[in-house]
Amino acid sequence: MKGPIIIFGADGYIGWPLALHLGVKYDIPIILADNFSTRALVKSVKSDSLTPIKSMSERLKAYEETFGKDNLIFEPVDARDPEQVDHLISKYKPEAVVHLAQQRSAPFSMIDQEHVLYTEVNNVVANLNIMFSMIRHTPGAHLLKMGSMGEYGTPNIEITEGDIEIEYKNRKTKVMFPRMGQSYYHLTKIFDTYNLILSNKLHGIRATDVMQGVVYGTRTDEIVNEALETRFDFDSTWGTVINKYVVQAVVLNELLLYGKGKQTRGFLSLYDSINALTLLLENPPKEGQYRVVNQLDEIYNTTELAEKVIEIANEFGIKPKIRTIENPRVEAEDHFYAVEHKILPSLGFYRKKNIKDVIREIFETVIKYKYRAEYAKDLIYPTVKWKNLKDMKSSIFPMPEQYMKVLSRSEILKYFAPSIEVSLGDI
């Protein structure tokens, strides 16, 4: 990599560790763009990161002190604003753009109509703004866009990596593998996929659409002290299944198994997510090519995961039981699941640590910060049910008003990072 990389959504669970990894690995500017919305949206459901994450200014200071480098540059940007995005991309003319700046929670998108609207507008508009700015200012640059394996749903055939060949009435053709998201969040990822494909046909945008599985873990090689920790969400709205199971074991002494417990998905650790994204940046598609990558490592159902968590819990002297509860989601609970994923292995991808070792690391983190989850014990239980999505506005979890509109750069700094130095000139 030779020249600036912009990470939209760089304050997040994946964005911050990716910024650390790229910053340490390369002597090039890594531009961190964010409006800190995830911090506010998680707090809007009365929760918070289990790990006490630092402000961006403290993170950057810790990075410089730990690694002796100053190539991480923060820019306050709301990706919903086309002018802010355009200014950033035209200024840096990046070699690559990583797009993670989206509302990432399926349950959050299913709270009420207001949360649906926020999710769909935020996610689709941000993607369009980034896409068009790149077409104007860096037409040959690589857009690495975070999609989701959830785009595909749970079809009764193997999910292909890219197009699928079909035959109907003695004629054959190739089409994009069918999509059927099971939440409004997942539908936004599908909209992004269609917009990228059309943009590729019209303008030749060079893009990798990453269909990522469920990520778990608290550490990467660069997270070497508390000041560099990434966020870790544990509540039923924002947490992912393995991370939630560990918190449930430590705080509740039971694991909450949804429905039949046979819901099957692809998983990868935070280590492997960061390494895979780096491999894709280092090996972009050809200029003018749109590429789909199924980014996962192993496939498990939720019961198998619960059993692994219980096994590791026992090593820590914790003896949780499995408790079956009603599934708050509307989804297939016993289904076929197979995924083609050849591209990343062909680029040299390998598993950094096995799942049990990563679960041990999660237990160490959760036990250390257990006190931060105990206050929100009720939020560990499901609070959002798919079939209850009827109201215009929720009385329980109202949307933060400031995020219903585009934030200016000065507002982003005022709310969340008052000590940040801005490098794009006067605000």
N, C-alpha and C positions, 0 to 999 in steps of 0.2 A: 504494500500500500504506500502510495507516494503523497497523496494529498488530501486535504481536509476531509474528515468524515463527520457528518451531522447525525446526531441521534435525537430524534424527536421522542419525547417521553423518557428522558434520561434520568429522571428522579425515581423511576419505578423499580419494582421487584426485579425485573430483568434489565431494564435500562441502565441502572447504576452499576451493577456488576459488569455489564458489557463495556461501559465507559471506562471502568477501571482496567479491564483486561486489555482493551485496545490502547489505552493511554500508556500502560506499562510496556506493551509489546512494540509500539511504534513511536518514532520521534516525529510525529506529525500532529497538527492541531486536531483535537477531538472536541467538537462543538456540542455542548449539552443544552438542548432546548426543552423547556417545560413550562407549564403554568401552575404546577403543583396541585392540580385538581384532585388526584387520587388521595392526597392527604386530607383534603376537605370532604370528599365524598365518603371516605371511610368513617370519618368523624360524624357525618350526617346520619349514619345508622348506629350512632352511639358507641362505636368501636374505635380501635386504634391499632397500629402495628405492635405486635408483641415485643419485637426488638425496638429499643428506644432510639430510633434513627435521628441523626443529626440534621441540622439545617444544611442547605446546599453550601453556604459559605464555610461552615465547619467541615463539611465533607472535603471541599477543595483544599482547605488548609491541611487537613489530615493526609490527603493524597500527596501533597507537596512535601510534607515532613517525613512521610513514610518512604516514598520512592525517590525523592529528590528531583522531581520533574514538575514542570508547570504548564504542560500542554493540554490540560483540561480547561476549557473555556466555557463558562455558563452564559447563556442568553435567555432572558425571560421572553417567551414566545407563547402566545395562544394560537394553536394551529388552526383554529376556526376562522382566524382573521387572514384573508388572502394577502393583505398588504404586509403584515408582519412576516408571514412565511416567505413572500416574494423578496422582501428586504434581506432576510437572512440568507437565502439561497443565492441571490445575486451578489451579495457581499463576499461570501466564501467560495462560491463556485466549487462545490465539493466533488471529490471523486466518487463518493458513495453517500447515500442517505439511508439511514435505518429508521423505519417508521413504526414506533411503538406507542404513539400518542393517542390512545383511544381508551374509552371507558371499557374495562376488561372483564366486568363481572356479569355473568348471565343472570343470577338472582337479582342484582341491582336493577337490571333492565326490565324486570318483571314485577316491580313494586306497584306501579300505577301508571296511568297514561302519561303523566309528566315525566316520569323516569324513562318511559319508552321514547318519548319525543327527544329528551336530552340525549339519550344514547344514540339514536338514529341520526340526529342532526350533527352531534359532535363527531361521531366516527366517520360518517360518509363525507361530510364537508371537509374535515381535516385531510382525509386521503386525497380528495379532489384538489385541494389547495396545494399540497405538496407535489402532486403529480403534474399539475399544470405549470407550477414554478420551475420544476426540473425541465420540462419540455422547452420552456422559454430560455432558461439561463444555462442549463447543463445538459443538453440533449443526449450526450453520450454517457452520462453518469449512470451508476447502478442504483436502483431503488430496491432495497431489501425490506419488504413489507410483511409485517406479522399478521398472518391469517390464523386459522384454527382448524384442527381436525374436526371440530364440531360442525363445520360447514357441511360435511358429508352426511351427518346423521348416522344411522346404523343400518345401511342397506344389506340385503341378504346375498351380496356378492362381494368379492374382494375389491377394496378401494384401490384404484389405479393411481399411479403417480403421474398425473397429466391426463391426456385424453384417453377415452375408451372407444374401442371399435365395436360397433353394433351392426346387426343385420336385421333387416325388416323387409318382408316381401321380396326376397331374393336380391336385395340391394344392400351394400355395405357402405358405412361411412364412419368417420371419427368425430366424436363430439366431446365437449368438456364433461368430465364425470359429473353426474347429477348431484345437485346440492339440495339439502333440506334441513336447515337449522332448526333447533328445538327451543330457541329463545329469541327474543328480539335482538339481543346482543349478537347472536350467531348470524342472524339475517344481515346485520350491518357488514359482517365480514364477507358474506356472499355478494352483497352490493359492491363492495370494494373489488372483489375478484372480477366481476363483470366490467366495472369501470376500467380496471387495469387492462383487461383483454381488449376492450374497444380502443383504449388509448394506444396500446401496442400496435393495433392494426392501422390506426390513423396516423400516428406520429412516430412509431418505432421505439417507444420507450423501452429501455432495457430494465427488466424487472424480475425479481425472484419473489414469488408468492409462497410464503412459508406456512404450510399447514402444520402447526405445532400441536403436539399432544399436551397432556397435563404435566406441568412442571412442579417439582418438589425439592425441598432442601433449603438450607440457610447459608451455605458457604460456597465460595469459589477460592481459587488459589490466591487471589489478590485481596480477599477479605481477611486481613491478618490482625485486625484489632477492632475494638468496639466502635471507634469513630468511623470506620469504613463499612459497617454492617448495612445490609440492604433491608428493606421492610419485610415483615413476615406477618401476613394476615391470617387470622385463626377463626374468625366468626363465620356463621353460616352463609353470610352474604358475600364475603370477599375471599375467604380461604379456599384452597384447593384440597382435594380429598385426603391425601397422605398427610399433609401439614395439619389438617383439621383432626385427623385421627390421633395424632401424637398429642395434641393439646387435650383432646377428649380423654385420652388415657391418663394424662397427668392431673388434669383438673377435675374430671367427672368420675374417673375410674371405670368408665364404660365407653364403648365405641358405638356410635349411632349409625346403624346400617339401614339405608333407605330401601324399603320394599323387599324384593326378592334377593337383593345383593348380588345379582349376576350382571349388572350393568358393566360393560367391558369397554375399556379405552386404552389408548397408547400413552405411555409415560416416559419421561426422561428427567434426569436430575438437573438442578441449576447449573452444576459444572458442565454437563453435556449440552445444555441449551446454549450457554455462552460459547463453548468450543465449536458447536455446529454453526452458529451464526457467524463466527469468525471465519470458519472454513468457507462459507458461502460468500463472504465479502472478498476473501482471497482468491476465490474461483468464480468470478461472475459469469453470467450467461454471455453469449456472443452479443455484440452490439445489435440492437434491434430485436432481440429475442425476449419472449415472455416464458418464464420457467416456473413450474410448480414443483415444490419439494415437500414431501411428507416427512416432517421432522419429529421422530419418536425413536425410542430405543426398545422398550419391552411392552408387552400387552398383558394386562391383568384385569380381573373383575374385582368389584369392591369387597367381596368376601375374602378373596385371596390377599388383598392388601391389608384388610383388618387382621388376618391371621399373622401376617408378617410383623405388623406393628405390635401385636400382643406378644409375639416371640421376643422381640427386642425389649418391650416393656418389662418382661420378666427378668431380664438381665439387670435392670435398674431397680428391682424389688417392687415393681408395680404389677398388680394382678387384675387388669381390667377384664370385664365381660363384654360380650357383644349384646347389644339391645336393638332389636328390630323395630323400626318406627315406620309410619306411613310416609311414602315418598312424596315430598312436596312438589316434585317436578312431574311433568307429563312426558314420559319417555318409555321406550321399550326396556323391560327389565330382564328379559331372557332372550338373547339374540346372538346371531352369528356376527363375528367381527374379525376381519383379516385386512391387512394393509400392505400394499407394495411400498417399500422404501429402499431404493437402490442408489439414489444419487449421492447421499451423504457418505455411505460406505465406500463408494467409488472414489470419493475425494480424500479418503483417509480417516473418516470419523471412527472413533472407538470409544467405548464406555470408560469414563475416568474412574469411577468407583461403583461397586455393586450396590444394589438397592438397600441391602441390610446395613451396610456401612454408612450410607447417607441417612438412613432412618436413625441410626445411633447418634449422628451429629445433630439431627433435629431434636432428639430427646435431650441432649446436653444443653441446647439453646433454650428449649421450653422449660426445663427444670430451673435453669438460671433465672429466667424471667417469668416464672410461674405467677408471681404476685401481680403482674400486669394483665393476666388473663382472668384471675379470680374475681376481679371487680365486675367483669362483663360476662360472668358465667351464663346468664340467661341468653346471651347472644350466640352461644355455641349451638343452641337448639335452633332448628329451622324457624325463621320468622317470615319468610316469603313463600307463598304457595302459588304455583302457576295458575291454578283455576280461580284464584281469588282476584285476579287482575281485572278489575272492573272500574275502580274509582278514578276520577280525574286527578285528584291529589290525595296522597296518603297523610293521615293525621299522625301516624306513628313515625314515619321517616320522611319528612318534607325535604325537597331539594334545596340545597344552599342557594339562596337568591343570587349571590354574586356570580355563580357559575351558569345562571340561565342566560347570561349575556356574554359577549366576547370581552375578555379582560385586556386592558392596555398593559404595556410593559411596566409602567409605573405602578399600576394596581397589583400586578403579580409580585413585585418586589415589596410593596407596602404590606401586603397580607402575610407573606411567608418568608421573605429573605431580606430583611432591611439592611443587612451589612454587605450584600453582594455588590461588587463592582461590575458595572456594565461596560462591555467593550464596543458596543455599536453606536457610540456617541451619546449625545444628550437624549434623555427619555422624553 
